[in-house]
Amino acid sequence: MRFPGKIPQGKVCHEMAWSMDILPTVAKLAGTEAPADRIIDGKDIWPLMTAAAGATTPHDAYYYY
C-alpha cells in the first residue's frame, strides 16, 4: 500500500487482514460509516496499515472453506 505521510514505507504486517476490511477502513477515513442495513464482515484495519505500535488484528478468527 502507498499513502505517503500516512503509511510508513518498507513495513511488513504479519497480522490477519483481507480485502473485505477495505470498505470499513476507507469509510472511516472518509468520515462516514459502512452501511448499517446489512452485515459487514470487514473491520477497520487503519492501525495495521499505519504500523501503529501494538496494533493487532481486529478479527477473532477467519473462517473459510
Secondary structure, 3 states (H helix, E strand, C coil): CCCCCCCCCCCCCCCCCCHHHHHHHHHHHCCCCCCCCCCCCCCCCHHHHCCCCCCCCCCCCCCCC
